[in-house]
Each structure stands twice: as structure tokens, then as C-alpha cells.
Amino acid sequence: MNIMDAAHYLVYLSYHDKRNSLTPLKLQKLLYLAQGWSYVWDNRPLFLDEFEAWQYGPVNLEVYDYFKRYRRSEIPAFEGENPERQALIAGVKVTGITIYSTKEVKEAYNNLNITIIKENDTFKRFYISGKE
């Protein structure tokens, strides 16, 4: 799956399911969590793209470059309105909805001392090590 498809799908979910709004910062964190949980649940990455460690959390440069125009504002609904893209990313639905709506995951995320890991193989080991 392409990380941009996943990003646009999460924007779609934020409006379609009438959930909280998404800013570019929230979107980056959700994508990072979705990637980690994909390793836990499916033992494989959701997408091959990597993240970098930035001051306020993990950042994928492609997603950052595309959504940076919204700065701290909510990403508008039209960014999630693409039926062709939605058809391509049916696989993210389970991961996306679970990450987006699970209270326990949000609480766990807020209580973590997060270490950002850039390489996907190391990222996988980091997430799977806590699975046992």
C-alpha cells in the first residue's frame, strides 16, 4: 500500500465517521501507529515508506510535503474524497479504524516514552517485541 493512499483514507474516515478532525501532525502520528500495529497484527508493514524522528513525533517526508500547506489547521474533507483511492486501500480499513477509535491505544500512546525508529526492520522488531 502507498502511504499517501493511507493518509487520504484516514482523512476520509475523519469526515465519513464524524470523528475528530485531522491536522497534519495528527495524521503523521496515526500513520506511524498504523504501521506499528500492522507489524503486530499482520507481521508485515502496512506500507514500505519510512519515518524520520522530528521534534514533535514521527514524520514521513512525502506526507509532510503534501499536507504542510494546512499547517496546524484541519485537513479539509476533499482530501479524503477519492473513490478510486478508497477502493485500493480496503486493507487499511481494519487497521485505520482500530487505531483511530480505540481508547486504549490512544491512552497507551499518550503514556509512552516513544522511540522513533527509521528502518522498517528495526521498527518491526520494536513493535513485535511487546506482542508476547
C-alpha positions as a Markdown table, in Angstrom:
| # | Residue | x | y | z |
|---|---|---|---|---|
| 1 | Met | 0.0 | 0.0 | 0.0 |
| 2 | Asn | 1.1 | 3.5 | -0.7 |
| 3 | Ile | 1.4 | 5.8 | 2.4 |
| 4 | Met | -0.4 | 8.6 | 0.6 |
| 5 | Asp | -3.4 | 6.4 | -0.1 |
| 6 | Ala | -3.4 | 5.5 | 3.6 |
| 7 | Ala | -3.2 | 9.2 | 4.5 |
| 8 | His | -6.1 | 10.2 | 2.3 |
| 9 | Tyr | -8.1 | 7.3 | 3.6 |
| 10 | Leu | -7.6 | 8.4 | 7.2 |
| 11 | Val | -8.8 | 11.9 | 6.2 |
| 12 | Tyr | -11.8 | 10.3 | 4.6 |
| 13 | Leu | -12.6 | 8.4 | 7.8 |
| 14 | Ser | -12.3 | 11.5 | 9.9 |
| 15 | Tyr | -15.2 | 13.0 | 8.0 |
| 16 | His | -17.2 | 9.9 | 7.0 |
| 17 | Asp | -17.3 | 8.5 | 10.5 |
| 18 | Lys | -17.7 | 12.0 | 12.0 |
| 19 | Arg | -14.7 | 11.5 | 14.2 |
| 20 | Asn | -12.2 | 14.1 | 15.4 |
| 21 | Ser | -10.7 | 16.4 | 12.9 |
| 22 | Leu | -7.2 | 15.6 | 11.5 |
| 23 | Thr | -4.3 | 18.1 | 11.3 |
| 24 | Pro | -1.1 | 17.2 | 9.5 |
| 25 | Leu | 0.5 | 16.4 | 12.9 |
| 26 | Lys | -2.3 | 14.0 | 14.0 |
| 27 | Leu | -2.2 | 12.4 | 10.6 |
| 28 | Gln | 1.5 | 11.7 | 10.8 |
| 29 | Lys | 1.1 | 10.1 | 14.2 |
| 30 | Leu | -1.8 | 7.9 | 13.1 |
| 31 | Leu | 0.2 | 6.7 | 10.1 |
| 32 | Tyr | 3.1 | 5.8 | 12.4 |
| 33 | Leu | 0.8 | 3.9 | 14.7 |
| 34 | Ala | -0.9 | 2.1 | 11.9 |
| 35 | Gln | 2.5 | 1.0 | 10.6 |
| 36 | Gly | 3.5 | -0.4 | 14.0 |
| 37 | Trp | 0.2 | -2.2 | 14.6 |
| 38 | Ser | 0.4 | -3.7 | 11.1 |
| 39 | Tyr | 3.6 | -5.4 | 12.3 |
| 40 | Val | 1.8 | -6.7 | 15.4 |
| 41 | Trp | -1.4 | -7.9 | 13.7 |
| 42 | Asp | -0.1 | -9.0 | 10.3 |
| 43 | Asn | 3.6 | -9.4 | 10.8 |
| 44 | Arg | 4.3 | -7.1 | 7.9 |
| 45 | Pro | 4.4 | -3.4 | 7.1 |
| 46 | Leu | 1.3 | -1.6 | 6.0 |
| 47 | Phe | 3.5 | 0.5 | 3.6 |
| 48 | Leu | 7.2 | 0.5 | 2.7 |
| 49 | Asp | 7.7 | 4.2 | 3.4 |
| 50 | Glu | 9.8 | 5.2 | 6.3 |
| 51 | Phe | 9.5 | 7.8 | 9.1 |
| 52 | Glu | 12.0 | 10.2 | 10.5 |
| 53 | Ala | 12.3 | 11.4 | 14.1 |
| 54 | Trp | 11.3 | 15.1 | 14.3 |
| 55 | Gln | 10.8 | 17.3 | 17.3 |
| 56 | Tyr | 7.0 | 16.6 | 17.7 |
| 57 | Gly | 7.0 | 13.0 | 16.5 |
| 58 | Pro | 7.4 | 10.7 | 13.5 |
| 59 | Val | 7.3 | 12.2 | 10.1 |
| 60 | Asn | 7.1 | 10.7 | 6.6 |
| 61 | Leu | 8.5 | 13.3 | 4.2 |
| 62 | Glu | 6.1 | 12.6 | 1.4 |
| 63 | Val | 3.1 | 13.0 | 3.6 |
| 64 | Tyr | 4.7 | 16.1 | 5.2 |
| 65 | Asp | 5.4 | 17.8 | 1.8 |
| 66 | Tyr | 1.8 | 17.2 | 0.6 |
| 67 | Phe | -0.1 | 18.3 | 3.7 |
| 68 | Lys | 2.2 | 21.0 | 5.1 |
| 69 | Arg | 0.1 | 23.7 | 3.4 |
| 70 | Tyr | -2.6 | 23.1 | 6.1 |
| 71 | Arg | -0.1 | 23.8 | 8.9 |
| 72 | Arg | -1.9 | 23.5 | 12.2 |
| 73 | Ser | -5.4 | 23.6 | 10.6 |
| 74 | Glu | -7.8 | 20.8 | 9.9 |
| 75 | Ile | -7.2 | 18.9 | 6.7 |
| 76 | Pro | -10.3 | 19.6 | 4.5 |
| 77 | Ala | -12.8 | 16.9 | 3.6 |
| 78 | Phe | -11.9 | 17.0 | -0.1 |
| 79 | Glu | -8.5 | 15.4 | 0.6 |
| 80 | Gly | -10.3 | 12.2 | 1.5 |
| 81 | Glu | -12.8 | 12.2 | -1.3 |
| 82 | Asn | -11.5 | 9.9 | -4.0 |
| 83 | Pro | -13.5 | 6.7 | -4.7 |
| 84 | Glu | -10.7 | 5.1 | -6.7 |
| 85 | Arg | -8.2 | 5.5 | -3.8 |
| 86 | Gln | -10.8 | 4.2 | -1.3 |
| 87 | Ala | -11.2 | 1.1 | -3.4 |
| 88 | Leu | -7.4 | 0.5 | -3.5 |
| 89 | Ile | -7.0 | 0.7 | 0.3 |
| 90 | Ala | -9.6 | -1.6 | 1.7 |
| 91 | Gly | -6.8 | -3.3 | 3.6 |
| 92 | Val | -6.1 | -0.2 | 5.8 |
| 93 | Lys | -9.7 | -0.1 | 6.9 |
| 94 | Val | -9.3 | -2.5 | 9.8 |
| 95 | Thr | -6.0 | -1.0 | 10.9 |
| 96 | Gly | -7.1 | 2.5 | 10.4 |
| 97 | Ile | -10.4 | 2.3 | 12.2 |
| 98 | Thr | -8.9 | 0.4 | 15.1 |
| 99 | Ile | -6.1 | 2.8 | 15.6 |
| 100 | Tyr | -8.3 | 5.8 | 15.1 |
| 101 | Ser | -11.1 | 4.7 | 17.5 |
| 102 | Thr | -9.6 | 2.5 | 20.2 |
| 103 | Lys | -9.4 | 4.4 | 23.5 |
| 104 | Glu | -6.8 | 2.0 | 25.0 |
| 105 | Val | -4.4 | 2.7 | 22.1 |
| 106 | Lys | -4.8 | 6.4 | 22.5 |
| 107 | Glu | -4.1 | 6.1 | 26.2 |
| 108 | Ala | -1.1 | 3.9 | 25.6 |
| 109 | Tyr | 0.3 | 6.3 | 23.1 |
| 110 | Asn | -0.1 | 9.2 | 25.4 |
| 111 | Asn | 1.8 | 7.3 | 28.2 |
| 112 | Leu | 4.7 | 6.1 | 26.1 |
| 113 | Asn | 8.2 | 7.4 | 26.0 |
| 114 | Ile | 8.3 | 6.9 | 22.3 |
| 115 | Thr | 11.5 | 6.0 | 20.4 |
| 116 | Ile | 11.3 | 6.8 | 16.8 |
| 117 | Ile | 12.8 | 4.1 | 14.6 |
| 118 | Lys | 13.6 | 4.8 | 11.0 |
| 119 | Glu | 14.4 | 1.4 | 9.5 |
| 120 | Asn | 11.4 | -0.8 | 8.8 |
| 121 | Asp | 13.1 | -4.0 | 10.0 |
| 122 | Thr | 14.1 | -2.4 | 13.3 |
| 123 | Phe | 10.6 | -0.8 | 13.5 |
| 124 | Lys | 9.1 | -4.3 | 13.2 |
| 125 | Arg | 11.2 | -5.7 | 15.9 |
| 126 | Phe | 10.4 | -2.8 | 18.2 |
| 127 | Tyr | 6.6 | -3.4 | 17.9 |
| 128 | Ile | 6.7 | -7.2 | 17.8 |
| 129 | Ser | 8.9 | -7.4 | 21.0 |
| 130 | Gly | 5.9 | -6.1 | 23.0 |
| 131 | Lys | 3.5 | -8.5 | 21.4 |
| 132 | Glu | 4.2 | -11.5 | 23.7 |
